[in-house]
């Protein structure tokens, strides 16, 4: 919309493009939906364990949760690609305007902003100023959009918050039970792995599937979504099962607690390095891709 573009032009004329922060309405909806589904999954799991002694009974809903998240993320991945394509071919003259009479006024104001703030000649025509603005939007806004949205459908801190909202009640229950210190520590380590590592890893895997083969439609897309949901569900269930076994060992043995603590540290650092990708790791990876493993 032209008036929105005018707001963007005003912002870019006063501040660097890095200051732009984009939060799509989709993200809060995805966050609330993820928390709600996780709560529902926990309730179903607790109820299921009352009627079955099967080891993975409380994880049977994981593929369903993964399917719902994956389907939503694929829709967002397509929208995100569409936004980038529209920015790549942006032209202010093609923007929609509710009142056609406003178009001339808004375009003239954008041209004046470009002349006064971007070092254009005062003798430059409005068409030249608007062409400069189009070029600036095409080159700078996609970079700001990618930096603001992040690499994944949800940022790491949002992934962690969805898990925190789910596991805090469990930690409160454990605290009220007055468990022995070693056993309580093992449970806390298990929940820390789930919150900061296991949950975000599952989100990242689902996001990778969501962004693959976006041109597929119909049966092929449904098969991809179902397969991805099953694989991520199996991975999460296997991780939780391993953490349960390790937690039980840590609760009964000092050596088990030490091993468990080491697993938490190594796993947390590796996941943080992969998901957050600090700048020095990004530079190292870029150098590796350019030069290969040997100088």
C-alpha positions as CSV (number, residue, x, y, z in Angstrom):
1,X,0.0,0.0,0.0
2,X,1.3,3.4,-0.9
3,X,0.8,5.1,2.5
4,X,2.7,2.2,4.1
5,X,5.5,2.7,1.6
6,X,5.6,6.4,2.5
7,X,6.1,5.5,6.1
8,X,9.0,3.2,5.1
9,X,10.5,6.0,3.1
10,X,10.2,8.4,6.0
11,X,11.9,5.8,8.3
12,X,14.7,5.1,5.8
13,X,15.4,8.8,5.4
14,X,16.0,9.3,9.1
15,X,17.4,5.9,10.3
16,X,19.7,3.2,9.0
17,X,17.9,0.2,7.5
18,X,19.2,-2.0,10.3
19,X,16.8,-0.3,12.7
20,X,13.8,-1.8,11.0
21,X,12.2,-4.6,13.0
22,X,9.6,-6.7,11.3
23,X,7.2,-8.9,13.4
24,X,4.6,-10.5,11.2
25,X,1.1,-11.1,12.8
26,X,1.8,-14.8,12.0
27,X,4.5,-15.1,14.7
28,X,2.4,-14.4,17.8
29,X,-0.3,-16.7,16.4
30,X,2.3,-19.4,15.9
31,X,3.7,-18.9,19.4
32,X,0.3,-19.1,21.1
33,X,-0.7,-22.1,19.0
34,X,2.6,-23.9,19.8
35,X,2.1,-23.3,23.6
36,X,-1.6,-24.5,23.4
37,X,-0.7,-27.6,21.5
38,X,2.1,-28.5,23.8
39,X,-0.2,-28.1,26.8
40,X,-2.8,-30.3,25.0
41,X,-0.1,-32.9,24.2
42,X,1.0,-33.0,27.9
43,X,-2.6,-33.5,29.0
44,X,-3.2,-36.3,26.5
45,X,0.1,-37.9,27.6
46,X,-0.8,-37.9,31.3
47,X,-4.2,-39.3,30.5
48,X,-2.7,-42.0,28.3
49,X,-0.2,-43.2,30.9
50,X,-3.1,-44.0,33.3
51,X,-4.5,-46.5,30.9
52,X,-1.3,-48.0,29.4
53,X,2.1,-49.0,30.7
54,X,3.7,-48.8,27.3
55,X,7.0,-46.8,27.6
56,X,6.2,-44.2,24.9
57,X,2.5,-43.8,25.6
58,X,2.8,-40.2,26.7
59,X,4.6,-39.3,23.4
60,X,2.1,-40.7,21.0
61,X,0.7,-37.2,20.2
62,X,4.1,-35.9,19.0
63,X,3.6,-36.6,15.3
64,X,0.2,-34.8,15.4
65,X,1.8,-31.8,17.0
66,X,4.6,-31.9,14.5
67,X,2.1,-32.1,11.6
68,X,0.2,-29.1,12.8
69,X,3.3,-27.0,13.2
70,X,4.8,-28.2,9.9
71,X,1.7,-27.3,7.9
72,X,1.6,-23.8,9.4
73,X,5.2,-23.2,8.8
74,X,4.9,-24.3,5.1
75,X,2.3,-21.6,4.6
76,X,4.5,-19.0,6.2
77,X,7.5,-20.2,4.1
78,X,5.5,-19.6,1.0
79,X,4.4,-16.1,2.2
80,X,7.9,-15.3,3.1
81,X,9.1,-16.2,-0.3
82,X,6.4,-14.1,-1.9
83,X,7.4,-11.1,0.2
84,X,11.0,-11.4,-0.9
85,X,10.0,-11.7,-4.5
86,X,7.8,-8.6,-4.3
87,X,10.6,-6.6,-2.7
88,X,13.0,-7.8,-5.4
89,X,10.7,-6.3,-8.1
90,X,9.5,-3.4,-6.0
91,X,8.2,-0.2,-7.8
92,X,6.5,2.6,-5.9
93,X,4.4,3.4,-8.9
94,X,2.8,-0.1,-8.7
95,X,1.7,0.3,-5.1
96,X,-2.0,0.2,-4.3
97,X,-3.6,3.5,-3.2
98,X,-7.2,3.7,-1.8
99,X,-7.7,7.3,-3.1
100,X,-6.1,7.8,-6.5
101,X,-5.9,11.5,-5.8
102,X,-3.4,10.8,-3.0
103,X,-0.9,9.1,-5.3
104,X,0.6,12.3,-6.8
105,X,1.0,13.9,-3.3
106,X,2.6,10.8,-1.7
107,X,5.0,10.2,-4.5
108,X,6.0,13.8,-4.5
109,X,6.7,13.7,-0.8
110,X,8.8,10.5,-1.2
111,X,10.8,12.2,-4.0
112,X,11.4,15.2,-1.7
113,X,12.6,13.0,1.1
114,X,15.1,11.2,-1.2
115,X,16.4,14.5,-2.5
116,X,16.9,16.0,1.0
117,X,18.3,13.0,2.9
118,X,20.0,10.8,0.3
119,X,22.4,13.3,-1.3
120,X,20.5,13.6,-4.6
121,X,20.9,16.7,-6.7
122,X,18.3,19.3,-6.0
123,X,17.8,19.4,-9.7
124,X,16.9,15.7,-9.9
125,X,13.5,15.0,-11.2
126,X,10.8,13.2,-9.2
127,X,11.1,10.2,-11.4
128,X,14.8,10.0,-10.7
129,X,14.3,10.3,-7.0
130,X,11.6,7.6,-7.0
131,X,13.8,5.3,-9.1
132,X,16.5,5.8,-6.4
133,X,14.0,4.9,-3.7
134,X,12.9,1.8,-5.6
135,X,16.6,0.7,-5.9
136,X,17.1,1.3,-2.1
137,X,14.1,-0.8,-1.2
138,X,15.2,-3.6,-3.5
139,X,18.7,-3.7,-2.2
140,X,18.4,-2.9,1.5
141,X,15.0,-4.0,2.7
142,X,15.4,-7.8,1.9
143,X,18.6,-7.7,4.0
144,X,16.8,-6.0,6.9
145,X,13.8,-8.4,6.5
146,X,16.0,-11.5,6.7
147,X,17.9,-10.1,9.7
148,X,14.6,-9.2,11.5
149,X,12.8,-12.4,10.8
150,X,15.7,-14.7,11.4
151,X,16.6,-17.9,9.7
152,X,13.7,-19.9,11.1
153,X,9.9,-19.5,11.4
154,X,10.4,-18.7,15.1
155,X,13.4,-17.1,16.8
156,X,15.3,-19.2,19.3
157,X,14.0,-17.2,22.3
158,X,10.4,-17.9,21.2
159,X,11.1,-21.6,20.8
160,X,12.5,-21.6,24.4
161,X,9.5,-19.7,25.7
162,X,7.1,-22.2,24.3
163,X,8.9,-24.9,26.2
164,X,9.2,-22.9,29.4
165,X,5.5,-22.3,29.5
166,X,5.0,-26.0,29.2
167,X,7.6,-27.3,31.7
168,X,7.4,-24.7,34.5
169,X,4.2,-26.4,35.9
170,X,6.1,-29.7,36.0
171,X,9.1,-28.2,37.8
172,X,6.7,-26.7,40.3
173,X,5.2,-30.1,40.9
174,X,8.6,-31.6,41.4
175,X,9.5,-28.9,43.9
176,X,6.4,-29.5,45.9
177,X,7.1,-33.2,46.0
178,X,10.3,-32.6,48.2
179,X,12.4,-35.1,46.2
180,X,16.0,-35.9,47.3
181,X,18.5,-33.3,46.1
182,X,20.2,-35.6,43.6
183,X,17.0,-36.8,42.1
184,X,15.6,-33.3,41.9
185,X,18.8,-32.2,40.1
186,X,18.5,-34.9,37.6
187,X,14.9,-33.9,36.8
188,X,15.9,-30.3,36.4
189,X,18.7,-31.2,34.0
190,X,16.2,-33.2,32.0
191,X,13.9,-30.3,31.7
192,X,16.7,-27.9,30.9
193,X,17.7,-30.2,27.9
194,X,14.1,-30.3,26.8
195,X,13.6,-26.5,27.1
196,X,16.9,-25.3,25.6
197,X,17.9,-28.1,23.3
198,X,15.3,-30.8,22.5
199,X,12.4,-28.5,21.8
200,X,14.3,-26.0,19.7
201,X,16.0,-28.8,17.8
202,X,12.6,-30.3,16.9
203,X,11.4,-26.8,15.8
204,X,14.5,-26.4,13.5
205,X,14.1,-29.8,11.9
206,X,10.4,-29.1,11.3
207,X,11.3,-25.7,9.8
208,X,13.9,-27.3,7.5
209,X,11.2,-29.7,6.2
210,X,8.7,-26.8,5.9
211,X,11.1,-24.8,3.6
212,X,11.9,-27.7,1.4
213,X,10.1,-28.6,-1.9
214,X,7.7,-25.6,-1.7
215,X,6.7,-26.2,-5.3
216,X,5.2,-29.5,-4.4
217,X,1.5,-29.7,-4.3
218,X,-1.3,-32.2,-3.6
219,X,-0.3,-35.8,-2.7
220,X,3.4,-35.2,-2.8
221,X,3.2,-32.3,-0.3
222,X,1.0,-34.3,2.0
223,X,3.4,-37.2,1.9
224,X,6.3,-34.9,2.7
225,X,4.5,-33.3,5.6
226,X,3.4,-36.7,7.0
227,X,6.9,-38.2,6.7
228,X,8.6,-35.1,8.2
229,X,6.1,-35.2,11.1
230,X,6.7,-38.8,11.8
231,X,10.5,-38.5,11.7
232,X,10.5,-35.4,14.0
233,X,8.1,-37.1,16.3
234,X,10.2,-40.2,16.5
235,X,13.4,-38.1,17.0
236,X,11.7,-36.2,19.9
237,X,10.3,-39.3,21.5
238,X,13.8,-41.0,21.3
239,X,15.4,-38.0,22.8
240,X,12.9,-37.8,25.7
241,X,13.3,-41.5,26.3
242,X,17.1,-41.3,26.4
243,X,16.8,-38.3,28.8
244,X,14.4,-40.3,31.0
245,X,16.9,-43.2,31.2
246,X,19.8,-40.8,31.9
247,X,17.8,-38.9,34.4
248,X,17.1,-42.1,36.3
249,X,20.7,-43.1,36.3
250,X,21.7,-39.6,37.5
251,X,19.2,-39.8,40.3
252,X,20.7,-42.9,41.7
253,X,24.4,-42.5,41.0
254,X,27.0,-39.7,41.4
255,X,28.8,-40.9,38.2
256,X,25.4,-40.8,36.3
257,X,24.8,-37.2,37.5
258,X,28.3,-36.2,36.3
259,X,27.8,-37.7,32.9
260,X,24.3,-36.2,32.7
261,X,25.7,-32.7,33.5
262,X,28.4,-33.1,30.8
263,X,25.7,-34.2,28.2
264,X,23.7,-31.1,29.1
265,X,26.7,-28.7,28.6
266,X,27.9,-30.3,25.4
267,X,24.4,-30.6,23.9
268,X,23.4,-27.1,24.9
269,X,26.5,-25.5,23.4
270,X,26.2,-27.4,20.2
271,X,22.5,-26.5,19.8
272,X,23.1,-22.8,20.7
273,X,26.0,-22.7,18.1
274,X,23.8,-24.2,15.4
275,X,20.6,-22.2,16.1
276,X,22.0,-18.9,17.2
277,X,25.1,-19.1,14.9
278,X,27.4,-16.5,16.6
279,X,29.2,-14.2,14.2
280,X,32.6,-15.8,14.6
281,X,31.1,-19.2,13.7
282,X,29.4,-17.7,10.7
283,X,32.8,-16.2,9.5
284,X,34.5,-19.5,10.1
285,X,31.9,-21.4,8.1
286,X,32.0,-18.8,5.3
287,X,35.8,-19.2,5.1
288,X,35.5,-23.0,5.1
289,X,33.1,-22.8,2.2
290,X,35.3,-20.5,0.2
291,X,38.7,-22.2,0.8
292,X,37.9,-25.7,1.7
293,X,39.1,-27.7,4.7
294,X,42.8,-26.9,3.9
295,X,44.5,-23.5,3.3
